[in-house]
Amino acid sequence: MISDIDWTLFAAGLLAGSFAGVLFFGGLAWGMRLALRATRPLMILLPSAAIRIVLLLAGGWWVATWGIAAVAGFASAFFALRLVLTIALRRATGTGLAR
């Protein structure tokens, strides 16, 4: 079963998912910075979320046309990046889970 995976498409999906993740979470960070300084943060947060979600779904849809291996790579890279960023930011801000 492992030999049936198109590793080139999986790698392309990883690359696309990493790129999408960097854009998504970079946009999230930028939107949060703007919202924290704004008098009406909802006017920044809602369009920011909508734009990020639409672009992520569009990118995922585009990658899905390549095949299931690319989708698996895309999702794996996106969620791995999310995990790494969450752990790093919790350590940096000291908001990790209490033990």
C-alpha positions in Angstrom: 0.0 0.0 0.0 2.8 2.4 0.8 4.4 1.7 -2.6 1.2 3.0 -4.3 1.7 6.6 -3.0 3.0 9.1 -5.5 5.7 10.6 -3.4 6.3 13.4 -5.9 2.7 14.6 -5.5 2.9 14.1 -1.7 6.0 16.4 -1.6 4.3 18.9 -3.9 1.3 18.9 -1.4 3.7 19.3 1.5 5.2 22.4 -0.2 1.8 23.9 -1.1 0.5 23.2 2.5 3.6 24.8 4.0 3.1 27.9 1.8 -0.6 28.0 2.6 0.1 27.6 6.3 2.7 30.4 6.4 0.2 32.7 4.6 -2.7 31.7 6.8 -0.9 32.1 10.1 1.0 35.1 9.0 -2.3 36.7 8.1 -3.8 35.7 11.4 -0.9 37.3 13.3 -1.1 40.5 11.2 -4.9 40.7 11.6 -4.6 40.2 15.4 -2.0 43.0 15.7 -4.2 45.3 13.8 -7.3 44.3 15.8 -5.6 44.8 19.1 -4.8 48.4 18.2 -8.2 49.2 16.6 -11.2 50.8 18.3 -13.5 48.4 16.4 -11.6 45.1 16.2 -14.5 43.1 14.8 -14.3 45.2 11.6 -10.8 43.8 11.1 -11.2 40.3 12.5 -14.2 39.2 10.4 -12.9 40.2 7.0 -9.5 38.8 7.9 -10.9 35.4 8.9 -13.1 35.3 5.8 -10.3 36.1 3.4 -7.9 33.6 5.1 -10.6 30.8 5.1 -11.5 31.4 1.4 -7.9 31.5 0.3 -7.1 28.3 2.3 -10.1 26.5 0.8 -9.3 27.7 -2.7 -5.7 26.5 -2.3 -6.8 23.1 -0.9 -9.3 22.7 -3.8 -6.6 23.5 -6.3 -4.2 21.0 -4.7 -7.1 18.4 -4.6 -7.1 18.5 -8.4 -3.6 17.0 -8.3 -4.6 13.8 -6.5 -5.1 12.3 -3.1 -1.4 12.1 -2.3 -1.1 15.9 -2.7 -4.1 16.5 -0.5 -2.5 14.3 2.2 0.7 16.3 1.9 -1.1 19.6 2.0 -3.1 18.7 5.1 -0.1 17.2 6.8 2.0 20.2 6.3 -0.7 22.6 7.3 -1.4 20.8 10.6 2.3 20.2 11.4 3.0 23.9 10.9 0.0 24.7 13.2 1.3 22.4 15.9 4.9 23.8 15.7 3.7 27.4 15.8 1.3 26.7 18.7 4.0 25.0 20.8 6.6 27.7 20.0 4.3 30.6 20.8 3.1 29.0 24.0 6.7 28.6 25.1 7.6 32.2 24.1 4.6 33.7 25.9 4.7 31.3 28.9 1.1 30.3 28.4 1.7 26.6 28.2 -0.4 24.1 30.0 0.2 23.8 33.7 1.7 20.5 34.9 
